[in-house]
Amino acid sequence: KASTGEERTINVEYNQLDPLLRANGYPDGDVNDEKTGFSPFPGNINQLLFQLKPYSKALQRTKGAMPEFVNPKYADAAKTIFKKPTRLECMMQDFPTILDTQESKQVGFTSIAAELCFSPVKNATADGVALQSKGTAPGVAATGEADQYAAIRKIMTSIGCQVEEAAPDTYSGITVVPGPEIVLKPSFAVCPAEYKKQFPEPSKIKISARSSLVLKGSGVIIESLDLDGALVIECEEGATGVIRDLVVQNKGWVKVVDDSSDSPEYIRIRGYHLNKTETKTITFKKDGSIDGYSPVGSQVAETKEEVKAP
């Protein structure tokens, strides 16, 4: 705060940032940095963590009252016609405003690259095409799915796995990097530290650009894998297993352009369906048996099942 020199770490709603800056020492408001082309102020996605004891203390003191505001939406450029009724609001991210000076010093934030934490699916495909043509993230189903795969690839690559990247492709006017498609279920790994545990020798993990990989279950460790196709590994709760010297080569899964009005909505909003031509499936069971894999020596895995396109 320019008038007192007091500093607070706080999330600011998009419609309040510019006037807040102008009132606190930034006469030009929120202006993009000349070098980067982006705002010098990090964006936020309203993911908030509260420590319960100080949170409860603040609620007791304030009786839960929060600052209020209105954010009218207008239907015309002159701002004379409301687009919809305006309501009185208060925001969870304003919580630091009710903290005293000492309490507010305990508020901080963690900044992460947007591609690892934020890819909303909120726009119609046509709107996404227009946004992407302007260099803005489309925020559609196809990009949301592709960005999820990309985040996992980036984490795996960062720990030393060899993961190729597919060439960009376009579906219903939206350009994405379609793969490889890697799905790590929460039961397998969530954070990078768990990735390192589940892939103890990452340099021995090789995944081609056209591959699809699904891993489920905390009991399975992937020591060495050469994948060129589709592979699904499931480890039942209570079971354990190690994948070692496994080579998988099959026809895999293929994205097929699909903009038919007869297709289900979840297909239409993506612009493609997935043709699961060939899949290698391995299951570690809690009784100690294993389906689809022999943990002895090096092997080239043949396809276990064929799944027809939806």
C-alpha positions in Angstrom: 0.0 0.0 0.0 1.7 3.2 -1.2 0.3 5.4 1.6 1.6 3.2 4.5 4.3 1.0 3.0 2.4 -2.1 4.1 2.8 -5.1 1.9 0.4 -8.0 1.5 0.4 -11.1 -0.7 -3.1 -11.5 -2.1 -5.0 -12.8 -5.1 -6.7 -10.0 -7.1 -9.8 -10.5 -9.2 -9.1 -9.7 -12.9 -11.6 -6.7 -12.9 -9.9 -5.2 -9.9 -6.2 -5.4 -10.8 -5.9 -2.4 -13.0 -7.6 0.1 -10.6 -5.7 -1.4 -7.7 -2.3 -0.9 -9.4 -3.2 2.7 -10.4 -4.0 3.5 -6.8 -0.8 2.0 -5.5 2.1 3.4 -7.4 1.5 2.1 -10.9 0.0 5.0 -12.9 -0.3 3.0 -16.1 -2.1 0.1 -14.5 -1.5 -3.5 -15.7 0.8 -3.0 -18.7 2.6 -5.9 -20.5 6.3 -6.1 -20.0 8.2 -4.9 -23.1 10.6 -7.8 -23.0 8.3 -10.7 -22.4 5.0 -9.4 -23.8 3.2 -10.6 -20.6 2.0 -8.9 -17.4 4.8 -8.7 -14.8 2.2 -9.8 -12.2 1.7 -13.6 -12.0 -1.7 -14.9 -12.8 -3.6 -17.0 -10.3 -6.0 -19.8 -10.5 -7.6 -19.4 -7.1 -6.2 -22.6 -5.6 -6.0 -21.6 -1.9 -4.6 -23.5 1.1 -5.6 -22.5 4.6 -4.0 -23.5 7.9 -7.0 -24.2 10.1 -5.9 -22.6 13.4 -5.2 -19.1 12.1 -8.2 -19.4 9.8 -10.5 -20.2 12.7 -8.9 -17.4 14.8 -9.6 -14.9 12.0 -13.2 -16.1 11.6 -13.8 -15.7 15.3 -12.5 -12.2 15.2 -14.4 -11.1 12.1 -17.5 -13.2 12.6 -17.0 -14.4 9.0 -17.7 -11.0 7.5 -15.7 -10.4 4.2 -15.3 -7.3 2.0 -18.1 -7.1 -0.6 -18.2 -5.8 -4.2 -20.3 -5.8 -7.3 -19.0 -6.8 -10.8 -21.6 -5.7 -13.3 -21.7 -7.3 -16.8 -22.8 -5.0 -19.6 -24.4 -5.8 -22.9 -23.3 -2.7 -24.7 -20.0 -0.7 -25.1 -21.5 2.4 -23.5 -22.3 0.3 -20.4 -25.9 1.4 -20.1 -27.5 -2.0 -20.4 -26.9 -4.9 -18.0 -26.2 -8.2 -19.6 -27.6 -10.0 -16.6 -28.7 -8.9 -13.0 -25.7 -7.8 -10.9 -25.3 -9.4 -7.5 -23.4 -8.5 -4.4 -20.3 -10.7 -4.1 -17.4 -11.6 -1.8 -14.4 -13.6 -2.7 -12.5 -16.3 -0.9 -9.2 -14.9 -2.1 -9.9 -11.7 -0.2 -9.3 -13.6 3.1 -5.8 -11.9 3.6 -7.5 -8.5 3.7 -9.0 -9.4 7.1 -5.7 -10.5 8.6 -3.7 -8.3 10.9 -0.2 -7.1 9.9 1.6 -10.0 11.6 -0.8 -12.7 10.3 -0.5 -11.3 6.7 3.2 -11.9 6.7 2.5 -15.6 6.7 0.7 -15.5 3.4 2.7 -16.6 0.4 2.3 -18.2 -3.1 3.9 -20.7 -5.3 4.3 -19.9 -9.0 4.2 -22.8 -11.5 4.4 -22.7 -15.3 0.9 -22.4 -16.7 1.2 -25.5 -18.9 1.7 -27.7 -15.8 -1.3 -26.4 -13.8 -3.9 -24.6 -15.8 -5.7 -25.5 -19.0 -9.4 -24.8 -18.7 -12.0 -26.4 -20.9 -14.6 -23.6 -21.0 -15.0 -22.4 -24.6 -17.0 -23.6 -27.6 -14.8 -24.9 -30.4 -15.5 -22.0 -32.8 -14.5 -19.5 -30.1 -11.4 -21.5 -29.4 -10.4 -21.4 -33.1 -10.7 -17.6 -33.1 -8.7 -17.4 -29.9 -5.9 -19.7 -31.1 -5.6 -17.7 -34.4 -4.8 -14.6 -32.2 -2.1 -16.5 -30.2 -4.3 -17.1 -27.2 -4.9 -20.4 -25.5 -8.2 -21.8 -26.9 -9.5 -23.3 -23.7 -11.4 -26.1 -25.5 -11.8 -29.9 -24.9 -9.0 -30.9 -27.4 -6.4 -28.6 -25.9 -7.4 -29.5 -22.3 -6.8 -33.1 -23.0 -3.6 -32.6 -25.0 -2.2 -30.2 -22.3 -2.8 -32.9 -19.6 -0.8 -35.4 -21.6 1.9 -32.7 -22.2 2.2 -31.9 -18.5 2.9 -35.6 -17.7 5.4 -35.8 -20.6 7.2 -32.8 -19.3 7.5 -34.1 -15.8 8.7 -37.5 -17.0 11.3 -35.9 -19.3 12.5 -33.7 -16.4 13.5 -36.7 -14.4 15.3 -38.3 -17.3 12.7 -40.4 -19.2 13.0 -40.5 -23.0 9.7 -39.4 -24.2 9.3 -38.3 -27.9 6.7 -35.7 -28.9 4.3 -36.1 -31.7 3.9 -33.6 -34.6 1.1 -31.1 -34.2 -2.3 -32.1 -35.7 -5.6 -30.2 -36.2 -9.1 -31.3 -35.2 -12.1 -29.1 -35.9 -9.8 -26.2 -36.5 -7.9 -26.6 -33.2 -4.2 -27.5 -33.4 -2.7 -29.6 -30.7 0.2 -31.9 -30.0 -1.7 -35.2 -29.8 0.8 -37.3 -27.9 2.1 -39.5 -26.8 -0.9 -40.0 -24.5 0.3 -40.8 -21.0 -2.2 -41.3 -18.2 -0.8 -41.9 -14.7 -3.6 -42.6 -12.3 -3.4 -40.9 -8.9 -2.9 -44.4 -7.4 0.3 -44.7 -9.4 1.9 -41.2 -9.0 0.8 -37.6 -8.4 3.8 -35.4 -7.8 7.4 -35.5 -9.3 8.8 -37.1 -6.2 6.5 -40.0 -6.7 7.5 -40.2 -10.4 11.1 -40.7 -9.4 10.0 -43.6 -7.1 7.9 -45.3 -9.7 10.5 -44.8 -12.5 13.7 -45.5 -10.5 15.9 -45.8 -13.7 14.3 -43.1 -15.9 17.0 -43.3 -18.6 15.7 -46.8 -19.3 12.2 -45.5 -20.1 11.6 -44.9 -23.8 8.2 -43.9 -25.2 7.6 -43.2 -28.9 5.6 -40.2 -30.2 2.7 -42.4 -31.3 2.4 -44.3 -28.1 -0.4 -44.5 -25.4 0.4 -45.5 -21.8 -1.9 -46.0 -18.9 -0.5 -46.8 -15.4 -2.7 -47.6 -12.4 -1.7 -48.8 -8.9 1.0 -47.8 -6.4 2.5 -51.3 -6.2 4.0 -51.4 -9.7 7.5 -50.1 -10.4 8.6 -49.4 -14.0 12.3 -50.1 -14.2 12.8 -50.4 -18.0 10.4 -50.0 -20.8 10.5 -49.5 -24.6 7.1 -48.6 -25.8 5.9 -48.1 -29.4 2.2 -48.6 -29.3 -0.5 -48.9 -26.6 0.2 -50.3 -23.1 -2.1 -50.5 -20.1 -0.7 -51.7 -16.7 -2.9 -52.2 -13.7 -1.7 -53.2 -10.2 -4.5 -54.3 -7.9 -4.6 -52.9 -4.4 -2.3 -55.0 -2.2 -0.4 -56.4 -5.2 3.2 -55.5 -6.2 5.2 -55.9 -9.4 8.2 -54.7 -11.4 8.3 -54.1 -15.2 11.8 -54.8 -16.4 13.2 -55.1 -20.0 9.7 -54.9 -21.5 9.4 -54.0 -25.2 6.0 -53.3 -26.6 5.3 -52.9 -30.3 1.8 -52.9 -31.6 -0.6 -50.8 -33.7 -1.7 -48.8 -30.7 -4.4 -46.2 -30.5 -5.1 -43.7 -33.2 -7.0 -40.4 -33.2 -9.5 -40.2 -36.0 -11.0 -36.9 -37.1 -14.7 -36.9 -36.2 -16.9 -33.9 -36.7 -20.1 -35.8 -37.5 -23.3 -34.4 -36.0 -24.3 -38.0 -35.3 -21.4 -38.5 -32.9 -21.9 -38.1 -29.1 -21.3 -34.6 -27.7 -18.1 -35.6 -25.9 -16.7 -36.6 -29.3 -17.9 -33.5 -31.2 -16.3 -31.1 -28.7 -12.9 -32.8 -29.2 -13.2 -33.2 -33.0 -11.9 -36.8 -32.9 -12.5 -40.2 -31.5 -9.9 -42.7 -30.4 -9.6 -45.9 -32.3 -8.1 -48.4 -29.9 -6.7 -50.8 -32.5 -4.3 -52.9 -30.4 -3.5 -52.8 -26.7 -1.1 -54.7 -24.6 -2.6 -55.2 -21.1 -0.8 -56.3 -18.0 -2.4 -56.9 -14.6 -0.6 -57.6 -11.3 -3.1 -59.3 -9.0 -3.2 -59.3 -5.2 -3.0 -63.2 -5.2 0.5 -62.9 -6.8 -0.5 -63.9 -10.3 0.2 -61.7 -13.4 -1.8 -61.5 -16.6 -0.1 -60.5 -19.8 3.5 -60.4 -18.6 6.3 -62.8 -17.7 8.9 -61.0 -15.5 11.8 -63.1 -16.7 14.3 -61.7 -19.2 13.8 -59.4 -22.1 10.7 -59.9 -24.3 8.8 -58.3 -27.2 5.2 -58.0 -26.1 2.5 -59.2 -28.4 -0.9 -57.6 -28.5 -3.2 -59.0 -25.8 -6.5 -57.6 -27.0 -8.0 -55.8 -29.9 -10.5 -53.0 -29.2 -12.8 -51.7 -31.9 -13.2 -48.0 -32.5 -16.2 -46.4 -30.8 
